[in-house]
Structures are given as C-alpha cells and as structure tokens.
Amino acid sequence: MHTPGQVWKRGTRMRVDGSLMGIDDKSGALIPEWKRGHFSLLFDGATAPATVLLLDHRKQTIVDLQAEKRRHRPDLDAEARCRSRPSTCGPCDGAAP
C-alpha cells in the first residue's frame, strides 16, 4: 500500500504531513503492521534551537519535540554545544562539560 506524504517549505520553515505513525509490534502478527494516523511535523530553523512540533490530528495533541528531548536527555544540548564550539567548553574530548 502506498502512503503519500506532503512537504512544504518556505524560508526556514518546513511542514511534513503523513499518515505512518510507527509499527504495531504488539499486534501478535508474524509481520508487524503499520500504525496509521494523520500527523504534521513542523520545523522552524530560524530559532535557536530550532522549533520542532509534532501535531497528531487524530488525538488533537501537539508535542514540542525540543522540550521532550531536553526533558529526557538534557545532556544532549551541552554535548552539541561542545562539539560545535569546543573553545567554549574548555578542554573537550567531545563529551559534555
């Protein structure tokens, strides 16, 4: 089955619409089935860090993916800063300060 998606881009903003939400590995079937729904992924690269939102149209929810990343892995931002600007974190072997 073909599931088309659509992509729009204007300047630093991008929107991706799709319907494949993941894999249903709990279905008990020999071959897992796709989880389907309607979502939009919104990206704005003009802000630092970039704004990334996931809209689930069926559940009518919005998730700020940057906030979720910070909540689950706060060390990733520090590590990215260190890798992109090593002079700002002192001696850096690539690990977060």
Buried (B, 14 or more C-beta within 10 A) or exposed (E): EEEEEEEEEEEEEBBBBBBEBEEEEEEEEEEEEEEBBEBBBBBBEEEEEEBBBBBBEEEEEEBEBBEEBBEEEEEEBEBEBBEEEEEEBEEBEEEBE
